[in-house]
Amino acid sequence: MADLKIRVFKSGSDEPETTVTIPGGILKVASALIPKQATEALKDEGIDLDEIIKLSNNPEAHGTLVEVEQHGKNERIIVSLE
């Protein structure tokens, strides 16, 4: 099972300002602990957490799933399975 990684980059930076890693083995349980505001924010960006959990069970699903550039915030978010 792949780990879920969420990286937040500030504009112009190659190094993430924040990295969140959720181990694949506990991804389903951990997703229940994510605050409702956060899951709604993901949905607003078109990111379906339930689908990511399903993908994490697929041994062939690795790499970047979603890359969101928030120009108004000068921020880039990358969601990947590793």
N, C-alpha and C positions, 0 to 999 in steps of 0.2 A: 504494500500500500504506500503510495507516494505522500510525502509531506506537502502541506499547503504553505506557500511563502507569499507574503504580501510585503512589498517594498515601496516606500514612499521617498521620492527624490524631490529636492528643491530645484528650481530652475537652474540649468547650467551645470549641475553637479553630476559626476559619474558615480559617486558614492551615495548610498541611501542614507537619508536622515533617520529613518525608522525601518526596522525589519521585524515582522511578526512571523514566527514559524509555529505551525500547529502540526504535530506528528500525525501521520496518516492513521495510525492505530487508534487514536482517540478523536479523530476529526469529527465523527458523527456525534459523540458525546459532547465534545467541546463546542460544537456549533450551537447546542442548546444553551450554552452559557453566554453567547454573544448577545450584547444588549440589542433590544428591538430597534433602537435608533441606528445602530451600525448595520444591521441587516437591511433596514429600509434604505440607508444610504447606498449600500451595494446594489439593491434593486433599482434605485434611481439611476445608477450607472449601467444598468442592464446586466448585472451580475447575479446569477441565480445560485445561491449557496448550496441548495439541494443537488443541483446538477454537478457542481464541483465535487461534492461528496461522492456522487456516483462515479464520476471520472477518476477519482483517486483510487478506486478499486480496480481500474483497468491498468494492467502492467505496462501497456504501450502508451499510456497518457502521461507524457512528461514534457516539460517546457512551459513557455509563456502561454497562458490562457487568455488573458486580457491585459491590455495596456491602455490606461486612461490618462489623457493629458488635460489638465485643468488649467487653461490659459489664464483665467482671471485670478487664480490662486498661485500661478507660477509653480505648479506641482505636477508630478507624473507619478502614477501608481501602477505597479506591475504585480499581477496575480499569477502565480505559477505553481506547477506541481513538480517536485524534485525528488 
